[in-house]
Each structure stands twice: as structure tokens, then as C-alpha cells.
Amino acid sequence: MSEENQQFAIQKIYLKDVSFESPNSPQAFTNTEWQPQINVQINSSNQAIADDTYEVILEITVTAKHEEKTAFLAEIKQAGIFTISGFPEENLGGMVGAFCPETLFPFAREAVSELVSKGGFPQLLLAPVNFNALYTQQVQQQATAQAEEDTAH
């Protein structure tokens, strides 16, 4: 296949699920020293919804703890529908596993920042993420798990 036939298009970007909890408010706001421990978990998943069309979901969970108590918990599922055609089969995994989540990340980062601010906490800007490295790591873990499973049989 030639590169001329390659197509990558964003059909739609949308919030699929949003959750914000501040279980220890208003006490969480009475602390003068705001030095929370922030834990960020990022996952992505995808599914084919038609020929050459995929839904990709970037899931981000941010937990902020202050003095062992949860100050807030923000969860976002930022989704997108992408048309991807004309790429070699071996590139497809990287497209839906790394390139699409990377495309969705700025939208998810903005949503997290707004949620945290609206929750009454200082602005939180998530650091950039290397989705290629995450995807490569995920592929290696799956290969290792498969190899261990094969030797176990």
C-alpha cells in the first residue's frame, strides 16, 4: 500500500464519563499548607466500531491525598472516534494504542484541570505523557505474559 491511500481522521471527540469527588470537604479547604500527594493513572482502550473506524477511550484517574485523607478524586474518560485506513497492519496497534490517546490527551488534561478548579482546589495541569513509551511497555508486558503462558503449558 502506498502512503497516498493512508487516511487518519478525527470523526468526533467527546467526554464519555466524568466523576469528581471531594469526600473530605469542607475540611480539605481548611489546611493552610496545600502539599498533596497526587497519583495519576492513565489507561487507554479501543474497539473497532466499523470498517476502518475505531473508538479510543483515554481514561485518567487523579487522586489527591493530603495528610493521608483523600482531598479529591477526579476520573475522566475522554473518547474519540477515528477513521484509520491504508496503514500497514503492524502500524495499526500503535495508531490506536499511542497516537489516538496522544490526540485525546490535551482534551482530557483540560477537563481534569476544570474539574479540579470547579471543585475548589488549586489548578492541576497534568504533565505531558509519552504514549509511545506506554504503548511499547504494554506490548512488551503482553509478550512476556504470553511467553510465560506458553512455557507453562
Secondary structure, 3 states (H helix, E strand, C coil): CCHHHCEEEEEEEEEEEEEEECCCCCHHHCCCCCCCEEEEEEEEEEEEEECCEEEEEEEEEEEEEECCEEEEEEEEEEEEEEEEECCCHHHHHHHHHHHHHHHHHHHHHHHHHHHHHHCCCCCCCCCCCCHHHHHHHHHHHHHHHHHHHHHHC
